[in-house]
Amino acid sequence: MLQQILRDMYIDPELLAELNEEQRHILFYKMREEQVRRWREREEAQEEEATLKKTAKLKQNNGKRLQWLRGSDGEVWVWIMGEAPGDKPYEQISEELIAEKARQQAQKEAEELWKKKEAEITKKFRDIMAKEKARIVAEKWKIEIEDRKAAKMMEEKIQEELKKREEEERQRGEEQIREQEGRRAQELYLSLKEAHHYSQHNETEDREWKEQLRRSKAADEERRYKARRARDEYRCQSLRAIRKGSVAGLSNLFQAAGLNMEQGTKLTSACPNLPLTTVQPTSTAWERPPRPFCREVIIQWYREEQLPRRAGFERNTNTVAPWFHGIISRQEAEGLLLNKSEGAFLVRVSEKIWGYALSYRHQSGFKHFLVDASGDYYSFLGVDPNRHATLTDLIDFHKEEIITSSGGELLLEPCRQTKNPPDYSPLFE
């Protein structure tokens, strides 16, 4: 079951609801490990492809290659702006670059504007001079005045006055250009400053995203640590039982359990109302669906696969174990355990997976653990690192060893049947 979950990277929500908190932590940790393994394989494949492309490109470029400058330590030499001795802070460098860029742009615009203004002024006074000259020449008084020197002086005076006016006009134009240049430099500075702040804001958002990613990775690491610690503690606490041989090896999985009984053996139940039946061999091979989808197929699975393995029976007997129940819901199991003391338990046939669910009574409520029986062994899904040859081995093992280190669950008192006929009778009809 676990291999199927890791292969599909998906767990049914109903199945997830059956797991307790520690089982979920370990399951998510294993799914995360599988994701990382797949990601590394994909990265290695991409790196290999990129290396092949780079090699082919170097061959096409007649062997041309790029060589990095290396420092005294043999590593690639790297200079980080703002961290070397004597470097200005990054903020100061940014301010100076922005101010210089704005000044140069404003100066360039001012020069272009001044060229236009100077051409207008020159043309204006050239036209005025030409008109004045024409007026002086055209006037009769200039011909009639004998003293041409006075006329020349008057002309020079007028030219001087016009030049003075031209100079004043130039000064006013330069002042206007300088004022406009200052305003434009300030506008450009504010615009570039805003763009810089927007870029810094994006960098801040990027840092916040990286911080969230860091926290997510830290949470993943915490879950991995908890799952690893739970497994390590469980291994330590289970060492004594493992040394005693309570956990069977997979090589002789069912040999010690005496499972070579014929399918035609009659079942004697602890309940006198359970009918004695003979399990007849089927004519066609049993093909198990990917997951249970109805009660009928669960009953068929139990008869075909679990009954020959003596699942739910006491060790080396034909008596149904007192803790074994049929296909009952979680709510029915909790109702049976409601008035029991801490440590009471029962095992019911699961409707979610090919296996069972162990329902346990503790001080503050109930716990439910899924038992995977889809392979040739029995183990708690995501919690128990050990594999047991029979369902009875798993139960007996945890009568002495706790299920989880955080909960300290020991199976002390089996919750017996209260119905007549018992709720497991449909499995044997």
C-alpha positions in Angstrom: 0.0 0.0 0.0 2.8 2.4 0.9 4.6 1.6 -2.4 1.5 2.5 -4.3 1.1 5.8 -2.5 4.7 6.7 -3.2 4.4 5.7 -6.8 1.2 7.8 -7.4 2.3 10.6 -4.9 -1.4 10.7 -3.9 -3.3 9.5 -0.9 -7.1 9.3 -0.8 -8.6 11.9 1.7 -10.7 9.2 3.3 -7.6 7.0 3.9 -5.7 10.0 5.2 -8.4 10.7 7.7 -7.9 7.2 9.1 -4.2 8.0 10.0 -3.3 9.6 13.3 -0.9 12.6 13.5 2.3 10.6 13.8 1.4 8.3 11.0 0.7 11.4 8.8 4.1 12.9 9.7 6.0 9.8 8.7 3.9 9.3 5.5 4.4 12.9 4.4 8.1 12.6 5.2 8.4 9.5 3.0 6.4 11.3 0.2 8.8 14.2 0.5 11.8 11.9 0.3 10.3 10.5 -2.9 9.8 14.0 -4.3 13.4 14.9 -3.6 14.7 11.7 -5.2 12.7 12.4 -8.4 13.8 16.0 -8.4 17.4 15.0 -8.1 17.1 12.5 -11.0 15.5 15.2 -13.2 18.2 17.7 -12.3 21.0 15.2 -13.0 19.4 14.4 -16.4 19.1 18.1 -17.2 22.7 18.8 -16.2 23.9 15.9 -18.3 21.9 17.2 -21.3 23.3 20.7 -20.8 26.9 19.3 -20.6 26.4 17.4 -23.8 25.1 20.6 -25.5 28.0 22.6 -24.2 30.5 20.1 -25.4 28.9 20.1 -28.9 28.9 23.9 -29.0 32.6 24.0 -28.0 33.4 21.7 -30.9 31.5 23.9 -33.3 33.4 27.0 -32.1 36.8 25.3 -33.1 37.8 24.7 -29.6 37.2 28.2 -28.3 36.6 28.3 -24.5 36.1 30.7 -21.6 38.6 30.7 -18.8 37.7 32.3 -15.4 40.2 34.5 -13.5 41.2 32.7 -10.3 42.4 34.1 -7.0 45.3 33.0 -4.8 43.1 30.3 -3.3 42.6 28.7 -6.7 38.9 29.5 -6.7 37.1 31.7 -9.3 37.9 35.4 -8.3 34.7 37.2 -7.4 34.3 40.9 -6.4 31.1 41.9 -4.6 30.4 45.6 -4.9 30.2 47.3 -1.5 32.0 44.6 0.5 35.6 45.2 -0.5 37.8 47.6 1.6 37.2 51.2 0.6 34.0 50.5 -1.4 31.1 52.9 -0.9 27.9 51.5 0.5 25.4 50.2 -2.1 22.8 52.8 -1.3 25.3 55.7 -1.7 26.6 54.3 -5.0 23.0 54.0 -6.2 22.2 57.6 -5.2 25.3 59.0 -6.9 24.5 57.0 -10.1 20.9 58.2 -10.2 21.9 61.8 -9.6 24.7 61.7 -12.2 22.3 60.1 -14.8 19.7 62.8 -14.1 22.3 65.6 -14.4 23.7 64.3 -17.7 20.2 63.9 -19.2 19.2 67.4 -18.0 22.4 68.9 -19.4 21.9 67.3 -22.7 18.4 68.6 -23.0 19.5 72.0 -21.9 22.2 72.1 -24.6 19.7 71.3 -27.3 17.3 73.9 -26.0 20.0 76.5 -25.8 21.0 75.9 -29.4 17.5 76.6 -30.5 17.2 79.7 -28.3 20.5 81.1 -29.5 19.5 80.6 -33.1 16.2 82.4 -32.5 18.0 85.4 -30.7 20.6 85.7 -33.5 18.0 85.6 -36.2 15.9 88.1 -34.3 18.6 90.8 -33.9 20.0 90.2 -37.4 16.6 91.0 -38.8 16.3 94.1 -36.6 19.8 95.3 -37.7 18.9 94.8 -41.3 15.7 96.7 -41.0 17.4 99.6 -39.1 20.1 99.8 -41.7 17.6 100.0 -44.4 15.7 102.7 -42.6 18.8 104.8 -42.0 19.9 104.5 -45.6 16.4 105.3 -46.9 15.9 108.4 -44.8 16.7 111.6 -46.5 18.2 113.2 -43.4 21.2 110.9 -43.7 22.0 112.3 -47.3 21.3 115.9 -46.3 23.4 116.0 -43.2 26.9 117.1 -44.1 28.4 115.8 -41.1 28.5 112.1 -42.0 30.5 111.5 -38.9 27.6 112.3 -36.7 25.5 109.9 -38.7 28.1 107.3 -38.3 28.3 107.9 -34.5 24.5 107.7 -34.3 24.6 104.4 -36.2 27.3 103.0 -33.9 25.3 104.1 -30.9 22.2 102.4 -32.2 24.3 99.2 -32.9 25.8 99.4 -29.4 22.3 99.7 -27.9 21.1 96.8 -29.9 24.0 94.7 -28.9 23.4 95.5 -25.3 19.8 94.5 -25.7 21.0 91.3 -27.5 23.3 90.5 -24.6 20.6 91.1 -22.0 18.3 88.9 -24.0 21.0 86.2 -24.1 21.5 86.5 -20.3 17.7 86.2 -19.7 17.6 83.2 -22.1 20.6 81.5 -20.3 18.9 82.1 -16.9 15.7 80.5 -18.2 17.6 77.6 -19.6 19.5 77.1 -16.3 16.2 77.2 -14.4 14.6 74.8 -16.8 17.7 72.5 -16.6 17.4 72.5 -12.8 13.7 71.7 -12.9 14.3 69.0 -15.5 17.2 67.4 -13.5 14.9 67.3 -10.4 12.1 65.7 -12.4 14.4 63.1 -13.8 15.9 62.5 -10.4 12.5 61.9 -8.8 11.5 59.6 -11.7 14.7 57.5 -11.5 14.4 57.5 -7.7 10.9 56.1 -8.0 12.0 53.5 -10.4 14.8 52.5 -8.1 12.4 52.3 -5.1 10.1 50.1 -7.2 13.0 47.9 -8.0 14.0 47.7 -4.3 10.3 47.0 -3.5 10.4 44.0 -5.9 13.6 42.9 -4.2 11.9 43.2 -0.8 9.0 41.0 -2.1 11.6 38.6 -3.5 13.3 38.5 0.0 9.9 37.9 1.6 9.2 35.0 -0.8 12.6 33.6 -0.1 11.9 33.9 3.7 8.6 32.0 3.2 10.4 29.4 1.2 13.0 29.1 4.0 10.2 28.7 6.6 8.6 26.0 4.5 11.9 24.1 4.2 12.4 24.5 7.9 8.9 23.0 8.5 9.7 20.1 6.2 13.0 19.6 8.1 11.1 19.6 11.4 8.6 17.0 10.1 11.5 14.9 8.9 13.2 15.2 12.2 10.1 14.2 14.1 9.5 11.2 11.9 13.2 10.2 12.1 13.1 10.5 15.9 9.9 8.5 16.1 11.4 5.7 14.0 14.7 5.7 15.9 13.0 5.6 19.3 10.7 2.9 18.1 13.7 0.8 16.9 15.4 1.3 20.3 12.3 0.4 22.3 11.6 -2.6 20.0 15.1 -4.0 20.3 14.3 -6.3 23.2 11.3 -7.9 21.5 13.3 -8.3 18.2 16.1 -10.1 20.1 13.4 -12.5 21.6 12.4 -13.4 18.1 8.9 -12.0 18.2 9.3 -10.4 14.8 9.5 -13.0 12.0 11.8 -12.7 9.1 10.4 -12.5 5.6 12.4 -15.6 4.4 10.3 -18.0 6.6 7.3 -15.7 6.7 4.5 -18.2 7.5 6.3 -21.4 8.1 6.4 -21.0 11.9 2.7 -20.2 12.1 1.7 -23.6 10.8 -0.2 -22.2 7.8 0.0 -25.3 5.7 -3.5 -26.2 6.6 -5.9 -27.1 3.9 -8.6 -24.6 2.9 -11.2 -27.2 3.7 -10.5 -27.1 7.5 -13.6 -26.3 9.5 -13.5 -23.2 11.6 -14.5 -23.4 15.2 -15.4 -19.9 16.6 -15.2 -18.8 20.2 -18.9 -17.8 19.8 -21.2 -20.8 19.8 -23.5 -19.1 17.3 -20.9 -19.0 14.5 -21.8 -21.7 12.0 -19.2 -24.3 11.1 -18.4 -24.0 7.4 -15.9 -25.4 5.0 -13.9 -23.1 2.7 -14.1 -24.5 -0.8 -11.3 -23.7 -3.2 -12.3 -21.4 -6.0 -12.1 -22.5 -9.6 -10.7 -19.2 -10.9 -7.7 -17.2 -9.6 -8.5 -14.3 -7.3 -7.6 -10.9 -8.8 -7.5 -8.2 -6.2 -8.7 -4.7 -7.3 -6.4 -1.8 -6.6 -8.5 -0.8 -3.5 -11.7 -2.0 -1.8 -14.9 -0.6 -3.3 -17.7 -2.6 -1.6 -18.3 -5.0 1.2 -18.7 -8.0 -1.1 -15.2 -7.6 -2.5 -13.7 -7.2 1.0 -15.4 -10.4 2.2 -14.1 -12.2 -0.9 -10.6 -10.8 -0.2 -10.7 -12.0 3.4 -11.9 -15.5 2.4 -9.4 -15.9 -0.5 -6.3 -14.3 1.1 -6.7 -13.9 4.8 -8.5 -16.9 5.9 -5.8 -19.3 4.7 -3.3 -17.2 6.7 -5.4 -17.6 9.8 -5.9 -13.8 10.2 -8.0 -13.0 13.3 -7.5 -16.4 14.9 -5.6 -17.2 18.1 -2.2 -18.7 17.7 -2.2 -22.4 16.7 -5.9 -22.8 17.3 -9.2 -22.6 15.3 -10.7 -20.1 17.8 -11.4 -16.5 16.6 -9.4 -14.1 18.7 -11.4 -12.0 21.2 -10.1 -8.8 19.8 -11.1 -9.6 16.2 -14.2 -7.9 14.7 -15.7 -7.7 11.2 -16.3 -4.9 8.8 -17.5 -2.2 11.3 -17.0 1.6 11.0 -14.8 3.8 13.1 -17.9 5.1 15.0 -19.1 1.6 15.8 -15.6 0.7 17.1 -15.5 3.8 19.3 -18.9 2.9 20.7 -17.7 -0.5 21.7 -14.6 1.0 23.4 -16.4 3.9 25.0 -16.8 2.4 28.5 -13.5 0.5 28.4 -10.4 1.4 30.3 -7.2 2.8 28.8 -5.4 0.1 26.8 -8.5 -1.6 25.5 -8.4 -2.4 21.8 -10.0 -4.2 18.9 -9.0 -5.1 15.3 -11.6 -4.5 12.6 -11.5 -5.2 8.8 -10.8 -1.9 7.0 -13.0 -0.5 4.3 -10.2 1.8 3.1 -7.2 -0.4 2.4 -6.5 -4.1 2.0 -5.9 -4.7 5.7 -7.2 -3.9 9.1 -7.7 -1.0 11.5 -6.7 -1.2 15.2 -8.9 0.9 17.4 -7.4 1.9 20.7 -8.8 3.5 23.9 -6.7 6.0 25.8 -7.4 8.6 28.4 -8.5 11.5 26.2 -10.3 9.5 23.5 -9.6 7.0 20.8 -6.8 6.3 18.3 -7.0 4.3 15.1 -4.0 2.7 13.3 -4.2 1.2 9.8 -2.6 -2.3 9.4 -1.3 -2.9 5.9 -1.9 -6.5 4.7 -1.6 -6.0 1.0 1.7 -7.9 0.9 2.9 -11.0 2.5 3.4 -9.5 5.9 1.5 -7.3 8.5 2.7 -3.9 9.6 1.2 -0.5 10.8 1.0 1.9 7.8 3.7 4.5 8.3 4.4 3.7 12.0 5.8 0.2 12.6 9.2 -0.4 11.0 8.9 -4.1 11.7 7.1 -6.7 9.6 5.1 -9.5 11.2 4.3 -12.9 9.8 0.8 -13.0 11.1 -1.8 -10.6 12.4 -1.6 -12.3 15.8 2.2 -11.8 15.9 1.6 -8.1 15.4 -0.9 -7.9 18.3 1.2 -10.0 20.7 4.2 -7.9 19.9 2.5 -4.7 20.9 1.3 -6.2 24.1 4.8 -5.8 25.3 6.2 -3.0 23.1 4.5 0.4 22.6 3.1 1.4 19.2 4.4 5.0 19.1 7.0 6.7 21.3 4.8 9.8 21.7 1.6 7.9 22.7 3.1 4.9 24.6 0.2 2.7 23.5 0.2 -0.9 24.9 -2.4 -3.4 24.0 -3.8 -4.5 27.4 -7.4 -5.6 27.1 -9.2 -7.0 24.1 -12.7 -5.6 23.4 -14.9 -8.6 22.9 -18.0 -9.2 20.9 -21.3 -7.9 22.1 -23.6 -9.0 19.2 -25.2 -12.3 18.6 -24.3 -13.4 16.0 -20.9 -11.6 16.1 -20.2 -8.8 13.6 -17.5 -11.0 11.9 -20.0 -13.8 10.9 -20.5 -12.5 7.3 -16.8 -13.2 6.7 -17.3 -16.9 7.3 -20.7 -17.5 5.8 
